[in-house]
Amino acid sequence: MRLAPRPSGRAKPEPTIALINIVFLMLIFFIVAAQIAPPLDGDVRLVSTAELENREPPDALVIMPDGLMKYRGALVTPAHYVTIKQESAPDDLKAIRLVPDRELPAVKLIDIGRQLRSLGAEKIMLVTEQGVSR
């Protein structure tokens, strides 16, 4: 009886071993990362802001859903807004606050941001609503 010849060379390692190693390292990373931020104390009750009146910051440029802009209740253009800000305080152009409406298309928001940048705005901050999940 004759035996079959042994295949030459080493057997190829299973590709799943590398995948298991990566998943294991990711698991360790997320366990360590979760320990960095302590959980919120169970005795703390967060403030409810559901009944508060929404009000924009005093020096913010409010952008309506149709793209119209208001500053302190008056309709303005980006150029008019920058002129007002330069006259009142030239350093205010370093940081401009925008309060866009939720329904404002992103394309319009980006276009307004570009216009403000071209007029001298250094930093543009968006004022948004933040929610806390329970």
C-alpha positions as CSV (number, residue, x, y, z in Angstrom):
1,M,0.0,0.0,0.0
2,R,1.4,3.3,-1.1
3,L,0.8,6.5,0.9
4,A,-0.1,9.8,-0.9
5,P,2.8,12.3,-0.9
6,R,2.8,15.1,1.6
7,P,2.1,18.5,0.1
8,S,5.2,20.6,0.0
9,G,5.4,24.0,1.7
10,R,3.7,25.4,4.8
11,A,0.0,25.5,5.2
12,K,-1.5,29.0,4.6
13,P,-2.6,30.6,7.9
14,E,-6.3,31.3,8.3
15,P,-7.2,34.9,7.5
16,T,-9.7,35.0,10.3
17,I,-7.0,35.0,12.9
18,A,-6.0,38.5,12.0
19,L,-9.6,39.6,12.0
20,I,-10.1,38.2,15.5
21,N,-7.0,40.0,16.7
22,I,-8.3,43.3,15.3
23,V,-11.7,42.9,16.9
24,F,-10.1,42.0,20.2
25,L,-7.9,45.1,20.1
26,M,-11.0,47.3,19.3
27,L,-12.9,45.7,22.2
28,I,-10.0,46.6,24.6
29,F,-9.9,50.1,23.2
30,F,-13.6,50.8,23.7
31,I,-13.5,49.3,27.2
32,V,-10.6,51.6,28.1
33,A,-12.3,54.6,26.4
34,A,-15.5,54.0,28.2
35,Q,-13.7,54.3,31.6
36,I,-12.3,57.7,30.8
37,A,-15.7,59.5,30.8
38,P,-17.4,58.8,34.1
39,P,-21.2,58.3,33.9
40,L,-23.6,60.9,35.1
41,D,-24.4,60.6,38.8
42,G,-27.7,58.9,39.3
43,D,-28.8,61.4,41.9
44,V,-28.5,64.3,39.4
45,R,-31.6,65.4,37.6
46,L,-31.0,67.5,34.5
47,V,-32.8,70.8,33.9
48,S,-35.7,70.6,31.6
49,T,-35.7,73.3,28.9
50,A,-38.9,72.3,27.1
51,E,-40.8,75.2,28.5
52,L,-38.2,77.9,27.9
53,E,-38.6,80.6,25.3
54,N,-36.1,80.1,22.4
55,R,-34.0,83.2,22.0
56,E,-31.0,83.8,19.8
57,P,-27.7,85.2,21.1
58,P,-27.8,89.0,21.1
59,D,-25.1,89.5,18.4
60,A,-26.0,86.5,16.2
61,L,-27.1,86.6,12.6
62,V,-30.3,84.6,12.3
63,I,-30.9,82.9,9.0
64,M,-34.5,82.1,8.1
65,P,-35.6,78.9,6.2
66,D,-35.9,80.9,2.9
67,G,-32.3,82.3,3.3
68,L,-33.3,85.8,4.5
69,M,-31.1,87.1,7.3
70,K,-32.0,89.1,10.4
71,Y,-29.7,90.9,12.8
72,R,-31.4,92.3,15.9
73,G,-34.8,92.0,14.2
74,A,-33.9,93.8,11.0
75,L,-33.4,92.2,7.6
76,V,-29.8,92.4,6.4
77,T,-27.5,91.1,3.7
78,P,-24.1,89.6,4.5
79,A,-22.3,92.8,3.4
80,H,-24.6,95.0,5.5
81,Y,-24.1,92.7,8.5
82,V,-20.3,92.9,8.2
83,T,-20.5,96.7,7.9
84,I,-22.6,96.9,11.0
85,K,-20.2,94.7,12.9
86,Q,-17.1,96.7,11.7
87,E,-18.7,99.9,12.8
88,S,-19.7,98.7,16.3
89,A,-16.6,96.6,17.1
90,P,-14.0,95.7,14.5
91,D,-12.8,92.7,16.6
92,D,-16.2,91.1,16.4
93,L,-15.4,89.9,12.9
94,K,-13.0,87.3,14.3
95,A,-15.9,85.2,15.4
96,I,-19.4,85.4,13.9
97,R,-22.4,83.5,15.3
98,L,-24.9,82.1,12.9
99,V,-28.3,80.8,14.0
100,P,-29.6,78.9,11.0
101,D,-33.2,77.6,10.9
102,R,-33.6,73.9,10.9
103,E,-35.3,74.0,7.5
104,L,-32.5,76.1,5.8
105,P,-30.9,74.1,3.0
106,A,-27.3,73.3,3.6
107,V,-26.3,74.7,0.2
108,K,-27.7,78.2,1.2
109,L,-25.9,78.0,4.6
110,I,-22.6,77.2,2.9
111,D,-23.1,80.0,0.4
112,I,-23.7,82.5,3.2
113,G,-20.7,81.2,5.1
114,R,-18.5,81.8,2.0
115,Q,-19.9,85.3,1.5
116,L,-19.1,86.1,5.1
117,R,-15.6,84.7,4.8
118,S,-15.0,86.7,1.6
119,L,-16.1,89.9,3.5
120,G,-13.5,89.3,6.3
121,A,-15.0,86.9,8.8
122,E,-12.3,84.8,10.3
123,K,-14.3,82.2,12.3
124,I,-18.0,81.3,11.8
125,M,-19.8,79.4,14.6
126,L,-23.2,77.8,14.2
127,V,-25.5,78.0,17.1
128,T,-27.5,74.8,17.4
129,E,-29.8,73.0,19.7
130,Q,-28.3,70.2,21.8
131,G,-30.3,67.3,23.2
132,V,-29.4,64.9,26.0
133,S,-30.6,61.4,25.6
134,R,-31.7,59.4,28.7
